[in-house]
Amino acid sequence: MKTEDLIRKLKVSNLYAECPRCYGEFKLSQTVLFDGTKPFPDEVVEFQQKLQKDLENREEKLQKRRKLIMKTAQITTRATNVGKNLEKILPTMKDFKWIVPDCKFLGDPIDLIIFNGLSVQKVDSVSFVEVKSGTATMKKHQKSIRDAVEDGKVSYRVVAK
């Protein structure tokens, strides 16, 4: 049987097929059937062009998202690097309100611990300082440190050996 004859018979048949994606049934006589070895019918060409355009649009959106992600990552990296460097030079800035010899730089999990009065050998308070620049926010563990300090959950121990 020739392909054209088979297609003609299927177009007038009561046969159903199952979609391999959604498993829904559809009537073969209600579909566009054609011989793939010959030029495609116009409606198939139109559908193919639509799919191609959709694919190009999706690719364009994907490229835009990739560029945005890269740009965002670069901005975040720069901001992080600026913040890390700012933490180190902060004590040398003219509007830094603590006495530099009283400051001890940790960097992580918080930036500075300031032993107020250490430079005159009489510490009257201890300050925990976290430096943030721009729109940076504290991480969860930094907030928990802040909360522990604010709740007075700070202790001092001497471990003798």
N, C-alpha and C positions, 0 to 999 in steps of 0.2 A: 504494500500500500504506500502510495506517495504521501509525502508530508502534507501537501495541500489538501489531499482527500481526508487525511486524519484530522486536520484542523477544521475542515468544513463539518465533519461529523461531530466533533467535540462541541462546536458552536451551537448545534441544534440538539445536543444531548441533555439528559437530566442528571448528568454526573456531577458530583460534588468533589471538591478538593479541600485539604486542610492546610491552613497557613502554618508554616514551620516556626513562625515567631510567636503568634498568639494562640495557635491551635484552633482558631475559629474556622468554621466551614463556610465555603462560598461556592456558588454555582459556576461551573466552567463556562457555561454559555453566556454568562454575564461578564466575562473577562476579555481582555484583549489577547487573543492568541495569534501567534505569528511564527514564521519560519526564521529562525535566527541566522540562517546562512544567506538570507536575502536582505535587501534594504529594509530597514525598520519602517513600520507604518508611521504616519505623521504624529498620531497621538502618543506613540512610544517615544519618538524623537523629542517631542515637547516635554514629556515627563522626564526623560533623561536630562534635558537641558535644565529643567527646574531643579532636579536633584543636584546637578553640577553647580548651579548657582547657589543653592543652599549650602553645599559643601564649601564653596569659595567664601561665602559669608561666615560660616563657622570657623574656617581657617583664619580669616581676617580678625574675627573677634578673639580667637586664641592667640594670635600674634600680638594684639593690643594688650591682652591680659598678661602675656609674658613680659612685654616691655614695662607695663605698670609694676609687675612684681619685681622685676630687676631694678627699676627706679626706686621703688619703696625699700628694697633691700639695701641699696646703696645709701639712701638717706638715713635709714636706721643704723647702718654700720658707721656712717660719719658721725651721727649724733652720739652713738655709743663711744666712739673713739674720742670725740670732743669731751664727753662727760668724764671718761677715764683720765684724760689729761687734766681737765679742770680740777678733779679731785686732788691731784698731786700738787697743783700750783695754787690752789685755793688759799692755803695758809699764808702765802706771800702777797696776797692782794691787799691793797690799802684799806678796804672796807671790811676786812676779816676781823671780827670782833673778839677773837680769842688771842691769847698770847701764844705765839708759835712754839716756844719750848714746852708749853703745856700740852701740845697736841701730839697724838700718836696715830699715824696713818695705818689703817687696816686694809681698806679697799673692799673687802668682802668679809662678812655679810653686810657690814656697815662701813662707811668711809673713814670716820674719825672717832676716836675717843679722846675727850679733852679732860685732863685732870687739872681743873681750875685751881691755880695756886702752886702747882708742882715746881714751877721755876723759882719760887721763893720758899720751897720746902714746907708748905702748909696748904695741903689740898682741902678746900672747903666744899667742893662739889665736883661731880663727874658729869660730863655732857656726852651724849651719844649723838653724832651728827651724820646724816645721810645727805649727800649732795646730789641734786637733780638739776638738769638743765632742759630748757625747751618744754616739751610736753611729756617728758619722761615721768613715769609713775613708779611707786615702790612695788617691789615684788612681794608675793605673799609672805615669804619668810622675813622680809624686812619689816613688814607691817606687824608681824607677830613679835618681833624684837621691840618695836616701838610700844606695842600694847603691854608687853611684860614690864618695860621700864616705867610706863605711865601708871601701871597698876601696882608699882612698888615691889615687883617680884624680882628684886635684885639682891644678891647676897655677896658676902666676902668671906673667903676661907683661906686659912693658912694650912698648908700641907707640910708637915715636918717629916723628915726622913731620918 
